Amino acid sequence: MPVDRLLPNDEARDLIALVRDIADKRMVPIVDQHEKDRQYPEGLFAELGEAGLLGLPYPTEWDGGGQPYEVYLQVLEELGARWAAVAVAVSVHGLACHPLFNFGTDEQKQQWLPDLLNGKLIGAYSLSEPQAGSDAAALACRAVPGDGGYSMTGAKAWITHGGIADVYNVFARTGEGSKGVSCFFVARDTDGLSFGKPEDKMGLHAVPTTGATYDDAFIEEGRRLGSEGQGLQIAFSALDSGRLGIAAVATGLAQAALDAAVDYAQERAAFGRKIIDHQGLSFVLADMAAAVDSARATYLDAARRRDAGIDYTRAAATAKLVATDAAMKVTTDAVQVFGGYGYTRDFPVERYMREAKITQIFEGTNQIQRLVIGRSLAR
């Protein structure tokens, strides 16, 4: 059932109505089969771009939507409630726009940003490596400066939209230590860049996650974003926003699981009455609803801080932690409400449960979020 949303104006309300219409007509009819077949939804991201949904939190002067983060995240939640894999990819695309918008030169932004924000180019984010996940300072992929650019060699891992996205924010070592990492804006067709076989994941099957290998790939100097050594600053500033995106997607996933559980509990009878009328089951549903509402309130609080220009690093970590833990709990409880049927693929709740797990891991594991929160308290 649609969530009654507190939105700032009529434009935002119309936007949410548009998103629901597109998601219900274009995504809901195909999500189950595409996830089952591990089939990429060809043309869908182009449609989302044409509808203006891929650049919502960026200024209209660059072909963005000019929406506050508070509204953008509620759009992601609506997408996440219909198709988590697509919503995650949309969030990652928004994350991939961050380095160019915030650290690119005017010339770089004029060249690439409008096409990113209107969806003509799809962006991806390439920070993790096989041996460097949470420990970003341990990156080993190296870009050696040369005549007019850099020679990049090394491997990247866990790239959402890998091999399909048009451009990649790649973080590679140009020096030593935590200030020896730089950010590059790399095209998919770069010579020396190749992508591995898509990971055989637990969930989010329709959008591939791959590794990438750079074999003496030449990256033009004009594709470096920011100054040399600024890479980790760029990466971490983007991740604050990215964590809010995942929090919103996780909330949408939890809302979908709650809705499915409530509908089933209204239909299923046991001991002469609907199972929702049994107090033990109604209390489970009540806890699920409270978890979803809390997750939404937490990410909206962080988004409003971001929109107000207030430091929101801790709030983003809290939102990501609370929302994704809620998604895991709520989707697990939804399977329980369905009983044996919940363990089958005849109903979507088993997929929701599988999809929820990854939200506790990417954009910084929830242990990393606790570390961020703890360090903020220590300061």
Secondary structure, 3 states (H helix, E strand, C coil): CCCCCCCCCHHHHHHHHHHHHHHHHHHCCCHHHHHHHCCCCCCHHHHHHHCCCCCCCCCHHHCCCCCCHHHHHHHHHHHHHHCHHHHHHHHHHHHHHHHHHHHCCHHHHHHHHHHHHCCCCCEEEECCECCECCCHHHCCCEEEEECCEEEEEEEEEEEECCCCCCEEEEEEECCCCCCCEEEEEEECCCCCEEECCCCCCCCCCCCCEEEEEEEEEEEEHHHEECCCCCHHHHHHHHHHHHHHHHHHHHHHHHHHHHHHHHHHHHHCEECCEEHHHCHHHHHHHHHHHHHHHHHHHHHHHHHHHHHCCCCCHHHHHHHHHHHHHHHHHHHHHHHHHHHHHHHCCCCCHHHHHHHHHHHCCCCCCHHHHHHHHHHHHHC
